[in-house]
């Protein structure tokens, strides 16, 4: 019993360490001329303050989404939802389209030169380019 509990605890700690070490990156299409971006700039696009890029979001309940908004805007998911609700209600903006996986986000971004998204660094391939890393 003690060995099982120790094993479960180690597995939980290892899982937490692995997910905590995952690096989120902001990506654009290879056809997009952008090469670098600051966190503050990324937050402008994902919070509806600029229409220069078309943001592509991860699923509302995903851990990467919560981590992304915390890192670029110091906002939690409820705060982000409130911001978008106000923008939609006042007719000022349309919220980003949501996708359920890094692969779906990557595909959407690669297909649209104006799109901007975020995925786990391990999911990057030559169809997109990284313009911001969020360790």
MARBA-3410 file (N, C-alpha, C, O; in Angstrom, 1 decimal):
135
0.8,-1.2,0.0,0.0,0.0,0.0,0.9,1.3,0.0,0.6,2.2,-0.7 ~ 1.9,1.2,0.9,2.8,2.4,1.0,3.5,2.6,-0.4,3.7,3.7,-0.8 ~ 3.9,1.5,-1.0,4.6,1.6,-2.3,3.7,2.2,-3.4,4.1,3.0,-4.2 ~ 2.4,1.8,-3.4,1.4,2.3,-4.3,1.2,3.8,-4.1,1.2,4.5,-5.1 ~ 1.1,4.2,-2.9,0.9,5.7,-2.6,2.1,6.5,-3.0,1.9,7.5,-3.6
3.3,6.0,-2.7,4.5,6.6,-3.1,4.6,6.7,-4.6,5.0,7.8,-5.2 ~ 4.2,5.6,-5.3,4.3,5.6,-6.8,3.3,6.6,-7.4,3.6,7.3,-8.3 ~ 2.1,6.7,-6.8,1.1,7.6,-7.3,1.5,9.1,-7.0,1.3,9.9,-7.9 ~ 2.1,9.3,-5.9,2.6,10.7,-5.6,3.7,11.1,-6.5,3.7,12.2,-7.0 ~ 4.6,10.2,-6.8,5.7,10.5,-7.7,5.2,10.7,-9.1,5.6,11.6,-9.9
4.2,9.9,-9.6,3.6,10.1,-10.9,2.9,11.5,-11.0,3.0,12.2,-12.0 ~ 2.2,11.9,-9.9,1.5,13.2,-9.9,2.5,14.3,-10.0,2.3,15.3,-10.7 ~ 3.6,14.2,-9.2,4.6,15.2,-9.2,5.3,15.3,-10.5,5.6,16.4,-11.0 ~ 5.6,14.2,-11.1,6.3,14.2,-12.4,5.4,14.7,-13.5,5.9,15.5,-14.3 ~ 4.1,14.4,-13.5,3.2,14.9,-14.4,3.1,16.4,-14.3,3.0,17.1,-15.3
3.0,17.0,-13.1,3.0,18.4,-12.9,4.2,19.1,-13.4,4.1,20.1,-14.0 ~ 5.4,18.5,-13.1,6.6,19.0,-13.6,6.7,19.1,-15.1,7.1,20.1,-15.7 ~ 6.3,18.0,-15.7,6.3,18.0,-17.2,5.4,19.0,-17.8,5.8,19.7,-18.7 ~ 4.2,19.1,-17.3,3.2,20.1,-17.9,3.7,21.5,-17.5,3.4,22.4,-18.3 ~ 4.3,21.7,-16.4,4.7,23.1,-16.0,5.9,23.5,-16.9,6.1,24.7,-17.1
6.7,22.5,-17.4,7.8,22.9,-18.2,7.5,23.1,-19.7,8.3,23.5,-20.4 ~ 6.2,22.8,-20.1,5.8,23.0,-21.4,5.9,24.5,-21.8,5.5,25.4,-21.0 ~ 6.4,24.8,-22.9,6.6,26.2,-23.4,5.5,26.5,-24.4,5.4,25.8,-25.4 ~ 4.8,27.6,-24.2,3.8,28.0,-25.2,4.5,29.0,-26.1,5.2,29.9,-25.7 ~ 4.1,28.9,-27.4,4.7,29.8,-28.4,3.5,30.5,-29.2,2.5,29.8,-29.4
3.7,31.7,-29.6,2.8,32.4,-30.5,3.3,32.2,-31.9,4.4,32.4,-32.2 ~ 2.3,31.8,-32.8,2.7,31.4,-34.1,1.9,32.2,-35.2,0.8,32.7,-34.9 ~ 2.5,32.4,-36.3,1.8,33.0,-37.5,2.2,32.1,-38.7,3.0,31.2,-38.6 ~ 1.5,32.4,-39.8,1.7,31.6,-41.1,3.1,32.0,-41.6,3.7,33.0,-41.3 ~ 3.7,31.0,-42.3,5.0,31.3,-42.9,4.9,32.4,-43.9,5.9,33.1,-44.2
3.7,32.7,-44.4,3.5,33.8,-45.4,3.4,35.2,-44.7,3.4,36.2,-45.4 ~ 3.3,35.2,-43.4,3.2,36.4,-42.7,4.5,37.1,-42.5,5.5,36.3,-42.1 ~ 4.7,38.4,-42.8,6.0,39.0,-42.7,6.6,39.2,-41.2,7.7,39.5,-41.0 ~ 5.7,39.0,-40.2,6.1,39.3,-38.8,7.2,38.3,-38.5,7.2,37.1,-38.8 ~ 8.2,38.8,-37.7,9.2,37.9,-37.2,9.4,37.8,-35.7,9.9,36.9,-35.1
8.9,38.9,-35.0,9.0,39.0,-33.6,7.8,39.8,-33.0,7.2,40.6,-33.7 ~ 7.5,39.5,-31.7,6.4,40.2,-31.1,6.7,40.2,-29.6,7.3,39.2,-29.1 ~ 6.2,41.2,-28.9,6.3,41.2,-27.5,4.9,40.7,-26.9,3.9,40.8,-27.6 ~ 5.0,40.3,-25.6,3.8,39.8,-25.0,2.6,40.8,-25.0,1.5,40.5,-25.2 ~ 3.0,42.1,-24.7,2.0,43.2,-24.7,1.3,43.3,-26.1,0.1,43.5,-26.1
2.1,43.1,-27.1,1.5,43.2,-28.5,0.5,42.0,-28.7,-0.6,42.2,-29.2 ~ 0.9,40.8,-28.3,0.1,39.6,-28.5,-1.2,39.8,-27.7,-2.3,39.4,-28.2 ~ -1.2,40.4,-26.5,-2.4,40.5,-25.7,-3.4,41.5,-26.4,-4.6,41.3,-26.3 ~ -2.8,42.5,-27.2,-3.7,43.4,-27.9,-4.6,42.6,-28.9,-5.8,42.9,-29.1 ~ -4.0,41.7,-29.6,-4.7,41.0,-30.7,-5.7,40.0,-30.0,-6.9,39.8,-30.5
-5.3,39.3,-28.9,-6.2,38.3,-28.3,-7.2,38.9,-27.4,-8.1,38.1,-26.9 ~ -7.2,40.2,-27.1,-8.2,40.8,-26.3,-9.0,41.8,-27.0,-9.7,42.6,-26.4 ~ -8.9,41.8,-28.4,-9.8,42.6,-29.2,-9.4,44.0,-29.3,-10.3,44.8,-29.7 ~ -8.2,44.4,-29.0,-7.8,45.8,-29.0,-7.1,46.2,-30.3,-6.9,47.4,-30.5 ~ -6.9,45.2,-31.2,-6.3,45.5,-32.5,-6.8,44.5,-33.5,-7.0,43.3,-33.1
-7.0,44.9,-34.7,-7.5,44.0,-35.8,-6.4,43.7,-36.8,-6.7,43.2,-37.9 ~ -5.2,44.0,-36.5,-4.1,43.8,-37.4,-3.9,42.3,-37.7,-3.6,41.9,-38.8 ~ -4.1,41.4,-36.7,-4.1,40.0,-36.9,-5.5,39.4,-36.5,-6.3,40.0,-35.8 ~ -5.7,38.2,-37.0,-7.0,37.5,-36.7,-6.6,36.4,-35.7,-6.0,35.4,-36.0 ~ -7.0,36.6,-34.4,-6.6,35.6,-33.4,-7.3,34.3,-33.5,-8.5,34.3,-33.8
-6.6,33.2,-33.2,-7.1,31.9,-33.2,-6.9,31.3,-31.8,-5.7,31.3,-31.4 ~ -7.9,31.0,-31.1,-7.8,30.6,-29.7,-7.9,29.1,-29.5,-8.4,28.3,-30.4 ~ -7.4,28.6,-28.4,-7.5,27.2,-28.0,-8.9,27.1,-27.3,-9.5,28.1,-27.0 ~ -9.3,25.9,-27.0,-10.6,25.6,-26.4,-10.7,26.3,-25.0,-9.7,26.4,-24.3 ~ -11.8,26.8,-24.7,-12.0,27.6,-23.5,-11.6,26.9,-22.2,-11.1,27.5,-21.3
-11.8,25.6,-22.2,-11.4,24.8,-21.0,-10.0,24.3,-20.9,-9.6,23.6,-20.0 ~ -9.2,24.6,-21.9,-7.8,24.1,-22.0,-6.9,24.7,-21.1,-7.0,25.9,-20.8 ~ -5.9,24.0,-20.6,-4.9,24.5,-19.7,-4.0,25.5,-20.5,-3.5,26.5,-19.9 ~ -3.7,25.2,-21.7,-2.8,26.1,-22.5,-3.4,27.5,-22.6,-2.7,28.5,-22.6 ~ -4.7,27.5,-22.8,-5.4,28.8,-22.9,-5.3,29.6,-21.6,-4.9,30.8,-21.7
-5.5,29.0,-20.5,-5.4,29.7,-19.2,-4.0,30.2,-19.0,-3.7,31.3,-18.6 ~ -3.0,29.3,-19.3,-1.6,29.7,-19.2,-1.2,30.8,-20.1,-0.5,31.8,-19.7 ~ -1.7,30.8,-21.4,-1.4,31.8,-22.3,-1.9,33.2,-21.9,-1.1,34.2,-21.8 ~ -3.1,33.3,-21.5,-3.7,34.6,-21.1,-3.0,35.1,-19.8,-2.9,36.3,-19.6 ~ -2.7,34.2,-18.9,-2.0,34.6,-17.7,-0.6,35.2,-18.0,-0.2,36.2,-17.5
0.1,34.6,-19.0,1.4,35.1,-19.4,1.4,36.3,-20.2,2.3,37.2,-20.0 ~ 0.5,36.5,-21.1,0.5,37.7,-22.0,-0.3,38.9,-21.4,0.0,40.0,-21.7 ~ -1.3,38.6,-20.6,-2.2,39.7,-20.2,-2.4,39.7,-18.7,-3.1,40.6,-18.2 ~ -1.9,38.8,-18.0,-2.1,38.6,-16.5,-3.6,38.6,-16.2,-4.1,39.2,-15.3 ~ -4.3,37.8,-17.0,-5.8,37.6,-16.9,-6.1,36.1,-16.7,-5.4,35.3,-17.3
-7.2,35.9,-16.0,-7.6,34.5,-15.9,-8.8,34.3,-16.9,-9.2,35.2,-17.4 ~ -9.2,33.0,-17.1,-10.2,32.8,-18.1,-11.5,33.5,-17.9,-12.1,34.0,-18.9 ~ -11.9,33.7,-16.7,-13.2,34.5,-16.5,-13.0,35.9,-16.9,-13.9,36.5,-17.4 ~ -11.9,36.5,-16.6,-11.6,37.9,-17.0,-11.6,38.1,-18.5,-12.2,39.0,-19.1 ~ -11.0,37.1,-19.2,-10.9,37.2,-20.7,-12.3,37.0,-21.2,-12.7,37.7,-22.2
-13.1,36.1,-20.7,-14.5,35.9,-21.1,-15.3,37.2,-20.9,-16.1,37.5,-21.8 ~ -15.1,37.9,-19.8,-15.8,39.1,-19.6,-15.5,40.2,-20.6,-16.3,40.9,-21.0 ~ -14.2,40.3,-20.9,-13.7,41.3,-21.9,-14.4,41.0,-23.2,-14.9,41.9,-23.8 ~ -14.4,39.8,-23.6,-15.0,39.4,-24.9,-16.5,39.6,-24.9,-17.1,40.0,-25.9 ~ -17.1,39.3,-23.8,-18.6,39.5,-23.7,-19.0,40.9,-23.9,-19.9,41.2,-24.7
-18.2,41.8,-23.3,-18.5,43.3,-23.5,-18.2,43.7,-24.9,-19.0,44.5,-25.5 ~ -17.1,43.2,-25.5,-16.8,43.6,-26.9,-17.9,43.1,-27.9,-18.3,43.9,-28.8 ~ -18.4,41.9,-27.7,-19.4,41.4,-28.5,-20.7,42.1,-28.3,-21.4,42.4,-29.3 ~ -21.1,42.3,-27.1,-22.3,43.0,-26.8,-22.4,44.4,-27.4,-23.4,44.9,-27.8 ~ -21.3,45.1,-27.3,-21.2,46.5,-27.9,-21.0,46.5,-29.4,-21.0,47.6,-30.0
-20.8,45.3,-30.0,-20.6,45.3,-31.4,-19.2,45.7,-31.9,-19.0,46.0,-33.1 ~ -18.3,45.8,-31.0,-16.9,46.3,-31.3,-16.0,45.2,-31.9,-15.0,45.5,-32.6 ~ -16.3,43.9,-31.6,-15.4,42.9,-32.1,-16.1,41.5,-32.1,-17.1,41.3,-31.4 ~ -15.5,40.6,-32.8,-16.0,39.2,-32.8,-14.9,38.4,-32.1,-13.7,38.5,-32.4 ~ -15.3,37.5,-31.2,-14.3,36.7,-30.5,-13.5,35.8,-31.4,-14.0,35.4,-32.5
-12.3,35.4,-31.0,-11.5,34.5,-31.8,-12.2,33.1,-32.0,-12.9,32.7,-31.1 ~ -12.0,32.5,-33.1,-12.5,31.2,-33.3,-11.7,30.2,-32.5,-10.5,30.4,-32.4 ~ -12.4,29.3,-31.8,-11.7,28.3,-30.9,-11.5,27.0,-31.6,-12.3,26.5,-32.4 ~ -10.4,26.4,-31.3,-10.0,25.0,-31.8,-9.6,24.2,-30.6,-9.2,24.6,-29.6 ~ -9.8,22.8,-30.8,-9.6,21.9,-29.7,-8.2,21.3,-29.5,-8.0,20.6,-28.6
-7.3,21.7,-30.4,-6.0,21.1,-30.3,-4.9,22.0,-30.9,-5.2,22.9,-31.7 ~ -3.7,21.7,-30.6,-2.6,22.4,-31.2,-2.6,22.2,-32.7,-2.3,23.1,-33.5 ~ -2.9,21.0,-33.1,-2.9,20.6,-34.6,-3.9,21.4,-35.3,-3.6,21.9,-36.4 ~ -5.1,21.6,-34.7,-6.1,22.4,-35.4,-5.8,23.9,-35.4,-6.0,24.5,-36.5 ~ -5.2,24.4,-34.4,-4.8,25.8,-34.3,-3.7,26.0,-35.4,-3.7,27.0,-36.2
-2.7,25.1,-35.4,-1.6,25.2,-36.4,-2.1,25.2,-37.8,-1.6,26.0,-38.6 ~ -3.0,24.3,-38.1,-3.6,24.2,-39.5,-4.3,25.5,-39.8,-4.2,26.0,-41.0 ~ -5.1,26.1,-38.9,-5.9,27.3,-39.2,-4.9,28.5,-39.4,-5.1,29.3,-40.3 ~ -3.9,28.6,-38.6,-2.9,29.7,-38.7,-2.1,29.5,-40.0,-1.9,30.5,-40.7 ~ -1.7,28.3,-40.3,-0.9,28.1,-41.5,-1.7,28.5,-42.8,-1.1,28.9,-43.8
-3.0,28.3,-42.7,-3.8,28.6,-43.9,-4.2,30.1,-44.1,-4.7,30.4,-45.1 ~ -4.0,30.9,-43.1,-4.4,32.3,-43.1,-3.2,33.2,-42.8,-2.8,33.3,-41.6 ~ -2.7,34.0,-43.7,-1.6,34.9,-43.5,-1.8,35.9,-42.4,-0.9,36.5,-41.9 ~ -3.1,36.2,-42.1,-3.4,37.2,-41.1,-3.7,36.6,-39.7,-3.8,37.3,-38.7 ~ -3.7,35.3,-39.6,-4.0,34.6,-38.4,-2.8,34.6,-37.4,-1.7,34.6,-37.8
-3.2,34.6,-36.1,-2.2,34.4,-35.1,-2.8,33.5,-34.0,-3.9,33.6,-33.7 ~ -1.9,32.6,-33.5,-2.4,31.6,-32.6,-1.3,31.3,-31.6,-0.2,31.8,-31.6 ~ -1.6,30.3,-30.7,-0.6,29.8,-29.7,-0.7,28.3,-29.6,-1.9,27.8,-29.5 ~ 0.4,27.7,-29.4,0.4,26.2,-29.3,1.6,25.9,-28.4,2.4,26.7,-28.0 ~ 1.7,24.6,-28.0,2.9,24.1,-27.3,4.1,24.1,-28.2,3.9,23.7,-29.4
5.2,24.5,-27.8,6.4,24.6,-28.6,6.7,23.2,-29.3,7.2,23.2,-30.4 ~ 6.4,22.1,-28.6,6.7,20.8,-29.2,5.8,20.5,-30.4,6.1,19.6,-31.1 ~ 4.8,21.3,-30.6,3.9,21.1,-31.8,4.3,21.9,-33.0,3.7,21.7,-34.1 ~ 5.3,22.7,-32.9,5.7,23.6,-34.0,6.4,22.7,-35.1,7.1,21.8,-34.8 ~ 6.0,23.0,-36.4,6.7,22.4,-37.5,6.9,23.5,-38.6,6.7,24.7,-38.3
7.3,23.1,-39.8,7.6,24.1,-40.8,6.4,24.8,-41.4,6.6,25.6,-42.4 ~ 5.2,24.5,-41.0,4.0,25.1,-41.6,3.7,26.5,-41.0,3.0,27.3,-41.5 ~ 4.3,26.7,-39.8,4.1,28.0,-39.1,5.5,28.5,-38.6,6.5,27.8,-38.6 ~ 5.5,29.8,-38.2,6.7,30.3,-37.6,6.4,30.9,-36.2,5.3,31.5,-36.0 ~ 7.3,30.8,-35.3,7.2,31.3,-34.0,7.7,32.7,-33.9,8.8,33.0,-34.4
6.8,33.6,-33.3,7.2,35.0,-33.2,7.3,35.4,-31.8,7.8,36.6,-31.5 ~ 6.9,34.5,-30.8,7.0,34.9,-29.4,7.0,33.6,-28.6,6.2,32.7,-28.9 ~ 8.0,33.4,-27.7,8.0,32.3,-26.8,7.6,32.7,-25.4,8.1,33.8,-24.9 ~ 6.8,31.9,-24.7,6.3,32.2,-23.4,6.7,31.1,-22.5,5.9,30.2,-22.3 ~ 7.9,31.1,-21.9,8.4,30.0,-21.0,7.6,29.9,-19.7,7.8,29.1,-18.9
END
